[in-house]
């Protein structure tokens, strides 16, 4: 082992006066260019003005189309929603069918407000059908309860 070598120095760095086989070029000169960001490239034209931006070399240019917002207006002649009928069916006749009819009635009201006539008509028809069915089932149950009470009281 060579005593002139230190443990902390890598091999080959013992003689600083030796030069590697590569020619040493001076560093590039400083270019002061504060007005343009990003820095200019030699083969690219520089856009003029303080706020212009351009693509980097090799970067594809993407054109973005403007967003289109479509707003729907409420219907001029809204479809009936049968909300009161649904609440009556739910509270007085048949709870499960009344709840389903209430949901379709609210959906009809939302479709009327959003301007969707076809959806409003479909939901309105379903709500009316469920209301009629719930009212019929509720009336049949009430009549059966009344008849059974009359029969039970007449037997005593």
C-alpha positions as CSV (number, residue, x, y, z in Angstrom):
1,X,0.0,0.0,0.0
2,X,1.2,3.4,-0.9
3,X,1.7,5.7,2.2
4,X,0.8,8.8,0.1
5,X,-2.8,7.6,-0.4
6,X,-5.3,8.5,2.2
7,X,-8.2,6.2,3.2
8,X,-10.8,8.9,2.4
9,X,-9.5,9.6,-1.1
10,X,-10.6,7.5,-4.1
11,X,-7.9,5.7,-6.0
12,X,-6.4,7.8,-8.8
13,X,-7.0,11.1,-7.0
14,X,-3.6,11.1,-5.3
15,X,-1.9,13.4,-7.8
16,X,-4.1,16.4,-8.5
17,X,-1.7,17.6,-11.1
18,X,-2.5,14.6,-13.3
19,X,-5.2,15.3,-15.9
20,X,-7.7,12.8,-17.3
21,X,-7.5,12.0,-21.0
22,X,-10.6,14.2,-21.7
23,X,-9.9,17.7,-22.9
24,X,-11.2,20.3,-20.5
25,X,-13.6,22.9,-22.1
26,X,-14.4,26.2,-20.4
27,X,-17.9,26.5,-19.0
28,X,-20.6,28.2,-21.2
29,X,-20.9,32.0,-20.9
30,X,-23.7,33.4,-18.7
31,X,-26.7,34.6,-20.7
32,X,-28.9,37.1,-19.0
33,X,-32.5,36.7,-20.2
34,X,-35.0,37.8,-17.5
35,X,-38.1,38.6,-19.8
36,X,-38.7,35.2,-21.3
37,X,-39.6,32.1,-19.4
38,X,-39.0,29.3,-20.1
39,X,-35.5,29.8,-21.4
40,X,-35.1,30.1,-25.1
41,X,-34.0,27.2,-27.2
42,X,-31.7,27.7,-30.1
43,X,-34.0,26.1,-32.8
44,X,-37.3,27.5,-31.5
45,X,-38.7,31.0,-32.3
46,X,-39.3,33.1,-29.2
47,X,-42.8,34.4,-28.7
48,X,-43.0,38.1,-28.1
49,X,-44.7,39.8,-25.2
50,X,-44.4,39.4,-21.4
51,X,-47.3,36.9,-21.0
52,X,-47.0,34.5,-23.9
53,X,-46.4,30.9,-23.5
54,X,-45.5,28.3,-26.1
55,X,-45.0,24.6,-26.2
56,X,-41.7,23.0,-25.3
57,X,-39.8,21.4,-28.1
58,X,-41.3,18.0,-28.9
59,X,-44.4,18.7,-26.9
60,X,-47.7,18.1,-28.9
61,X,-50.1,21.0,-29.1
62,X,-53.5,20.1,-27.7
63,X,-56.6,22.1,-28.7
64,X,-59.4,22.1,-26.1
65,X,-63.0,22.7,-27.2
66,X,-65.1,25.0,-25.0
67,X,-67.5,23.4,-22.6
68,X,-71.2,23.5,-23.5
69,X,-73.7,23.7,-20.7
70,X,-77.3,22.7,-21.4
71,X,-79.8,24.0,-19.0
72,X,-83.4,22.6,-18.9
73,X,-86.3,24.8,-18.1
74,X,-89.4,23.6,-16.2
75,X,-92.2,22.3,-18.3
76,X,-94.8,25.0,-19.3
77,X,-97.7,22.5,-18.9
78,X,-96.5,20.1,-16.1
79,X,-97.8,16.6,-15.8
80,X,-99.9,16.0,-12.7
81,X,-97.9,14.3,-9.9
82,X,-100.7,13.1,-7.6
83,X,-98.7,13.9,-4.5
84,X,-101.7,14.5,-2.2
85,X,-103.4,11.3,-3.5
86,X,-100.2,9.4,-2.7
87,X,-100.0,10.9,0.8
88,X,-103.7,9.9,1.4
89,X,-103.1,6.4,0.1
90,X,-100.0,6.0,2.3
91,X,-101.7,7.2,5.5
92,X,-105.2,5.9,5.2
93,X,-105.3,2.9,2.8
94,X,-102.2,0.8,2.1
95,X,-98.8,1.9,3.6
96,X,-96.4,0.0,1.2
97,X,-98.2,1.0,-2.0
98,X,-98.6,4.5,-0.7
99,X,-94.9,4.8,-0.1
100,X,-94.1,3.5,-3.6
101,X,-96.7,5.9,-5.1
102,X,-95.2,8.8,-3.0
103,X,-91.7,8.1,-4.5
104,X,-93.1,8.1,-8.0
105,X,-95.0,11.3,-7.3
106,X,-91.8,13.0,-6.2
107,X,-90.0,11.7,-9.2
108,X,-92.7,13.1,-11.4
109,X,-92.3,16.5,-9.7
110,X,-88.5,16.4,-10.2
111,X,-88.9,15.4,-13.9
112,X,-91.4,18.3,-14.4
113,X,-88.9,20.7,-13.0
114,X,-86.0,19.3,-15.1
115,X,-88.1,19.6,-18.3
116,X,-88.2,15.8,-19.0
117,X,-91.8,15.3,-20.2
118,X,-91.5,11.6,-21.1
119,X,-90.1,10.6,-17.7
120,X,-92.7,12.8,-16.0
121,X,-95.5,11.1,-17.9
122,X,-94.2,7.6,-17.1
123,X,-93.7,8.3,-13.4
124,X,-97.1,10.0,-13.2
125,X,-98.9,7.0,-14.7
126,X,-97.1,4.7,-12.3
127,X,-98.0,6.8,-9.3
128,X,-101.6,6.9,-10.4
129,X,-101.7,3.1,-10.9
130,X,-100.1,2.5,-7.5
131,X,-102.6,4.9,-5.8
132,X,-105.6,3.3,-7.4
133,X,-104.3,-0.2,-6.4
134,X,-103.5,1.0,-2.8
135,X,-107.0,2.6,-2.5
136,X,-108.7,-0.6,-3.8
137,X,-106.7,-2.8,-1.4
138,X,-107.4,-0.5,1.5
139,X,-111.1,-0.3,0.8
140,X,-111.3,-4.1,0.5
141,X,-109.5,-4.5,3.9
142,X,-111.8,-2.0,5.5
143,X,-114.9,-3.7,4.2
144,X,-113.6,-7.1,5.4
145,X,-112.9,-5.7,8.9
146,X,-116.4,-4.2,9.1
147,X,-118.1,-7.4,7.9
148,X,-116.0,-9.5,10.4
149,X,-116.9,-7.2,13.2
150,X,-120.6,-7.4,12.4
151,X,-120.5,-11.2,12.2
152,X,-118.6,-11.4,15.5
153,X,-121.0,-9.1,17.3
154,X,-124.1,-10.9,15.9
155,X,-122.8,-14.3,17.1
156,X,-122.7,-13.1,20.8
